[in-house]
């Protein structure tokens, strides 16, 4: 499989040819990319894979199955975990910043890393959840703040994961409009129905095996209350609260 496209000058195409959903990991980026990509009828790619960091084990991933290359040579919707200054983002694109309650991000990523360990994809975690969550809080603030600052000098469309949960078609439609697209309501509705959590889990399991289908978890808002004790929660908010409030999250 080739990374670079051979028939398309990807460095000089219109920014609207590529939508990029940039997120702190485990903020729902795969879901949003799936819905946007299917509504537009575009390929779905990872920024890292398309810039030369493709992992052969992902060859059967739903995004890449059947592709002869994973380059950005055709209009596409992409997911990235990159800061604004990343050299991997040095091309024309329309940028979307997806955010999620940092506490739910901590829970989801902690479970994700444990699953990776269970599947021998990485070394086992040595940290407790409290230790992991507090380290993540600082990392999350740095990432999100960088994108907020980038939005002052370039167009960055902000989307909140929790808003998508409440009204997926409406948020997707507004996201398209903010990006300069006019997309038919029927196409959006079909894309939303195709990409339910159950369908995404099944598609991943069918492509990569039942165990990897577990990477699609609950996807709910507020599950953090089942994992944070009071001490950890206070310490977490001491780090992340101002940034969370700036994104519109109600934090007590």
Secondary structure, 3 states (H helix, E strand, C coil): CECCCCCCCCCCCCHHHEEEEEECCCCCHHHHHHHHHHHHCCEEEEHHHHHHHCCHHHHHCCCCCCCCECCCCCCEEEEECCCCCCHHHCCCCEEEEEECCHHHHHHHHHHHHHHHHHCCCCCCCCCCHHHHHHHHHHHHHHHHHHHHHHCCCCCEEEEEHHHHHHCHHHHHHHHHHHCCCCCCHHHHHHHHHHCCHHHHHHHHHHHHCCCHHHHCCCCCCCHHHHCCCHHHHHHHHHHHHHHHHHCCCCCC
